[in-house]
Amino acid sequence: MTAMAVVLWGAVATVVYVYLGYPCVIFVLAQLRPRPVRKEPIVPTVSFIIAAYNEEAAIGAKLANTLALDYPAERLEILVASDGSTDRTDAIVRSFAPRVRLVPVGGRHGKTIAQNRAVEVATGEILVFSDATTVYPAGSVRAMVADFADPAVGAVAARVVMGAETDETIVKGRSIYADYEFFLRRYESRLHSLLGAAGAAYAVRRRLYTPLEAHVISDFVQVVKVVEQGYRAVLEDDAICFEPSESRSIGDELERRARVITRGIRGQLYLASFFHPLRHPWFCFQMLSHRLLRWAVPLFLAVALAANALLVTRPFYRALFVGQAAFYLAAALAYALERRNIRLPGLFIPLYFFVVNLAPLLALRALLRGEQKATWETGRT
């Protein structure tokens, strides 16, 4: 085998490991050494924290949804941290008093600071964090809280289903990707612990909460901070929440994913001392396989295509190159058709694969430029 063939197959093997090998490893280990959570129907005091910025169109429905939760009213504190909202958000929140308490942050500081301020005044033993548009089924908080009966559990993540209300191409692609992510998180949780949660729906023991800086992505770093203190972060399968689609176009989705990855990388750098291979070998393996190698996939894809191009004189490698080129051309065709509102069955798969693997490159560009964005926009009209 030539050196170029070794390069090609090494790149291909890495991509296959990221998307197929690691999930298989996690699944098998979780079957061999499961670590179930000891659940009980407990009702500790809960502070339900909603971070909001200019959410006048959604906050009323969100508060009505929260007040309808199947949880004792006297044990449920509802706080809305308004991050300098300039519309009617604050007034609408005040109209729900005394069941709901407004925590005005004053000025734009970002979601992480808004959550910090809310936690400062929270009285609950358990903190539940939510976005202003996330729909919680009635039993979702009870389902999350039941996991805290296990003294080893410090954080609980819900499953967030996004964009179920639409049938757009980008939402279909995201749905497949979200199901894949859910598979990984489910078996990472069953084996040991998660290293992150959906920011729209997760819970933390109040005494384990760590105030964070504005630029730090709270749903990732907060969960790792809980694990760093010796507790587990687990996924609760029975807590399923729903979030409307944030992006309705390829460009919006690409920007969203790049933003998430940028903040995830910054969070990784912020937590560099935790990811020590001798102190936490399992978590280093998990971070390498689930995140770092995933973010590096576009580099391996580029190497595989370039190496393959140098081997096209051989029939097998020529066919392989044609296959790679056809896949990328299918993504380009899907993008061109999507811009004209034309959708062909199946093409959303290469299209979303392209989005997923272009986003890390945009995130890298943002990091090299020193871009930091602590605040957020609703992205809705």
N, C-alpha and C positions, 0 to 999 in steps of 0.2 A: 504494500500500500504506500502510495506516495505521500510526501509531507502535506501536500494540498488536500489530499483525500482525508488525512487525519484531521486537519483543520475543519474541513466540511463536516465530518461525522461527529467531531467533538462539539461543534456548534449545534448541530441537529440534536445530539443526545442531551445537551443542556436544556434546550427548549422542550423536548419531550419530557425530561425529568420535571421541569417546572409545572407543566400542565397535566401530566399523567403520573409520573413517578412519585412525586411528593404526595399527591392525594392517596395513592395506593399505600404508601408507607404509613401515613397517618391512619388510614382506615384499618389496616392490619394491626398496628400497635394498639389502637383503641379496642379492638376485639380481644387481643391477648392480655392487655393490662388496663381494663376499664376502671375508672374511678367515679362511681356514681355519686350524685349529690343527695344528701339526706334531707329531703323536703318535709315540711310540716305546714299546716294551714295556720300560720301565725299572723298576728295583726300589730306589728310595731308601729310607732308613729312615723308617718311619711311626709316629707316635704317634696311636693311636686313642683319642679322649677321649669318655667317656660322662658326661654330667651327670645326677645322680640325686638324688631326694628321696623317701624312703619308697617304694621300688620293690621291696619284697620279693616281690611277686607276679610281677614281670616280669624282674628282673635276672638270675636264673639262666638263663633261656632266652636272654636277650640276650647273655650272655657265651658261652654255648654256640654261638650263631650267629656271634659274632665270632671265636671260636677256629676255626670251620670255614671262615673266609675263605680263598680261594685266593691266599695271599700268604706268602712265606717267613717262618717263625716267628721266625727270628733277626733279621729286618728289621722285625718288627711289635711295637711296644710298646703294651700295652693298659692304660689308666688310667681309673679310675672316680672322678670327683670327687663325693663325697657331701656334699650341702649340708645338714649337720646332721640327717641321717636319724635318726629315733627308733624305727624298727622293726628288722627283721632284715637290712636291706639291707647294712650294713657286714659283718656276720658271713658272709653269703652270698658277698660279694665276696672276703673273706679266704680262703674255702674253695677259691678258684680259684688261689691263689698256687702257684708263683711266676710263672705265665704272666700273671697279672693283678695290677695294683698298685692298692691303695686310696689315694686322696688325700682324707683327711678335712678338710673345710673348717672345721668347728667353728662351730656356730650357723647360723641361716638368713641367708644373704646374697643369694641369688638365683643364677640360671643364669649370668649374665655373670661374677660374681665367682668362682663355682665353676670356670668355664673358665679364668679368669686363673690361679687357683692350680694347676690341672693343667698349664698351659703352662709355668709356672715350673720344674716338675720334668721336663718332657718332654724327650726327647733326639732325637726324630725330626726329619729334615729337612722332612717334610711332616706337618701336623697335620690329622687328620680328626675332625670333630665329629659326634656322634650323640646322639640321645635314647635313653632306656632301653627304649623299646618299638619302635624302628625296626628292621625286618628288612632286612638287607643280603644280597642274593644273593651267592654265592661269588665271582663275578668283579667285583663292583662297585668295590672299592677299586683293583684293578688298572686298571679302566677310567678312574677318576678320575686316578690317578697318571700314566697315560700322557700326559695333557695337559701335565704339568709338564716334559716333554721340550722343549717350546717355551719358550725363555727369556723370552718376553714374557708368559707366563701366570703370574699370582700367586695366583689362587683358582679353584677348580673346584666347581661346584654339580651335585649329582645331581638326578634327577627323583624326587620323592616322590609316590607314589600313596597317597591316604588313604581309609580306610573301605571298601576293596574287599571286606571280609568281611561287609558288611551290605547290605540292600536297602531301607533306610529312605528316606523321602521326602527328608529333609534331606541325606542322603548322595548321593542322585542329583543334587540341585541343586548340591551342592559339587563333584561329579565333573565336571559340565559347566563350571562356573566354573574348576576346576583345569585342564581341558584348554585353555580359552581362555588362561589365564595361561601355560601351557606353550608355547603357540604364540608368544606375545609374547616370552618369554624365549629361546626357541630362535633367533628371528631377530634379537633384540637382540644375542645372543652371536655369531651369525655375522657380523653387521655390525661390531660393535666390542666391547662389553663389557656385562655385567650390572651392575645396581645393587641387588643383593640375592640371597639364596639361602634355600632352606628350611633352617631351623635344625637339622633332624633329619639332614641329610646334605650336608655341604660340606667342602672341604679348602682349606688355606691354607699357603703356604710359611712355615716357622717363623720365618725372619728378618723376615718382613713383618707378623707378628702385632702388633697394638697393644692393650695392656691398656686396658680400658674401665671406666667407672664403672658402678655397680650398676644404675642405672635405664635404661641405654642398651641398646637391642635389638641384640645382637651380630651376628646373621646379616645384618642390613642394614648397620649401621655398619662392621663388620669388613671387609665386601666393599668398601665405598666407600673405606675407608682403604687397602686394597690398590691400588685404582685411582688414588687420590691420589698414591701413590708411583710411578706411571708404568707399572703392570702391568695386564694384562687380567684380567677375571673372566669365565669362560666356563661354558656349560652342557654337560655330557657326556651325550649322548643314551643311550649304552649303560650308564650307571650309573643303574639304576632301583631305588629302595628302596621299602619298604612300611611304612605307619604305620596302626595301627588308629584307628578313629574316636574323636576326642576328645569329640564331642558327639552325643547321641542325641535331642535335642529342639530345637525352634525357639529356645527361650530360651537353651539352652546354646550353640548356634551363633551366635546374635546376640551373646552376651557374648564368645565367643571372637574373633569378627571385630572387635568394638569394641575389645577389648584389643590386638589386633595393630595396628589402625590408630592407636590412641593412642600406642603405643610407636614406631610408624613416624613419626608426626608429630614426636614428641620427638626421634627420630633425625635427622629433617630439620632441625630447629632446631639440633641439636648440630653438624651438618655445614654450617651456613649459609655459612661461608667458602669451602667447596669449590664450592658451586653459584653460581658467578659467571658471568653470561652472556658476558663477554668472554674469560675464561680457559678455561671449559669449556662452550662453546655447545651441543655435542651432548648432554652430560649434563644440562644445564638443560632442553633440549627433551624429553629422555627422561623426566626427573623430572616435568616439567609435564604431559606427555601420559599417562604410565603411572600416575602416582600422584596428583598434586595435583588435576588435573581430574577424575579418577575419584572421588576423595573428595568433590568438589564437585558431583557429579551430582545428589544429592537436592535441592540448591538450584535447579538448572536445571529439574528435573522439577516442582518446586513453582511456579516462575515460568511454565513452559509451561502448567500446568493453570490457574493464575490468569488468565493472559493469554487463554487459550482461552475461559474462562468469560465474559469480557467481549466475546467475538466471536460468541456463539451465535445471534445474530439472523440470521446468514448460514448458509445450508444446509450448505455445505462445512465450516465451522468447527463447526457443530452436530454433524455426523457425527464429526468429529475428537474433539470433547469426549466424545461418547458412547463412542468407542473407548477413550480414556484412562480414563474412569470404569469401563468394563467390565473393563479390565485390572486396575485396583486392586481392584475388587470380586471378581475372580477370586482375587487374592492373599488377600483377607480370607476368602473362602469356603474356600480351601485351608487357611488357618490354623485356622478353626473346625472343619473336618472332621478335620484332623490331630490336634487335641486330643481328638477322639473316636475316634482310630485308624482313620479312614476315609480312603482315598486314591483319588483319581480320576486316571486317566492324563492327563498333560500339565499339571496344575495346579501341580506342583512348580516349574515354570519361573517363573510370576509370583510364587510364594511365595518362592523363593530370591532373585529379583530384589529383592523387598521387603526381605529380610534384608540383602542386600548394601548397599542404599542407606539403610537405617535405621541400620546400624552406624556410619557416619561421624558421624551426628548424636549418637549416644551417646558416641562418642569425643570430639567437640567439647565435650560436656557435662562429661566427665571432665577434660579439659584446663582448662576454665574453673573447675572446682572445685579444681584443683591436685592431683588424685589422682595418686599414683605407686605402682606395684606392681612391685617388683623380684623378689619371690619368686613361686613358682608351686606349684599343687597338681596331683596326678596326674590328678584328674578321673575316676578309675576305681574300681570296686568289685570 
